[in-house]
Amino acid sequence: MTVPPERDGGTAGGFLVAAGALGGAAIGFSIGEATPGFLVGLGVGALAALLVWWRGRG
């Protein structure tokens, strides 16, 4: 029977998504636009998580 290669735990990019969403909502709330701030923060956090994932593949 073959043994699968060991994998490292990877990097937790989900934290970046959550932090971006919360940070964006907080900044948006402070300027009176919580929903657009949340969405922008969510996008920035998702982009950061994708960059972490992409860097970890190589």
Legacy VTK file of the C-alpha trace (Angstrom):
# vtk DataFile Version 3.0
C-alpha trace
ASCII
DATASET POLYDATA
POINTS 58 float
0.000 0.000 0.000
1.352 3.450 -0.853
1.656 6.142 1.735
0.451 9.599 0.677
3.054 12.361 0.908
2.997 14.436 4.059
1.438 17.859 3.771
2.111 20.798 5.984
-0.801 22.465 7.730
-0.901 25.314 5.260
-1.566 28.924 6.075
-4.818 30.184 7.520
-6.002 32.727 4.965
-9.523 32.717 6.386
-8.388 35.049 9.138
-7.530 37.642 6.492
-11.031 37.411 5.025
-12.659 37.844 8.436
-10.329 40.660 9.486
-10.882 42.461 6.192
-14.656 42.197 6.499
-14.698 43.411 10.114
-12.170 46.149 9.467
-14.030 47.329 6.394
-17.320 47.380 8.279
-15.757 49.360 11.124
-14.236 51.915 8.758
-17.453 52.083 6.756
-19.493 52.550 9.919
-17.270 55.436 10.966
-18.001 57.269 7.709
-21.686 56.295 7.589
-21.425 53.603 4.901
-21.170 50.276 6.742
-22.352 47.968 3.936
-20.013 49.270 1.209
-17.180 49.265 3.752
-17.945 45.654 4.629
-17.996 44.634 0.961
-14.753 46.438 0.155
-13.110 44.934 3.240
-14.384 41.501 2.265
-12.888 41.889 -1.201
-9.545 43.094 0.140
-9.442 40.239 2.658
-10.311 37.669 -0.012
-7.588 39.057 -2.279
-5.078 38.858 0.562
-6.126 35.264 1.298
-5.719 34.355 -2.365
-2.232 35.865 -2.383
-1.307 33.862 0.729
-2.648 30.698 -0.892
-0.831 31.410 -4.166
2.456 32.101 -2.377
2.124 28.895 -0.353
1.739 26.756 -3.473
5.201 27.546 -4.766
LINES 1 59
58 0 1 2 3 4 5 6 7 8 9 10 11 12 13 14 15 16 17 18 19 20 21 22 23 24 25 26 27 28 29 30 31 32 33 34 35 36 37 38 39 40 41 42 43 44 45 46 47 48 49 50 51 52 53 54 55 56 57
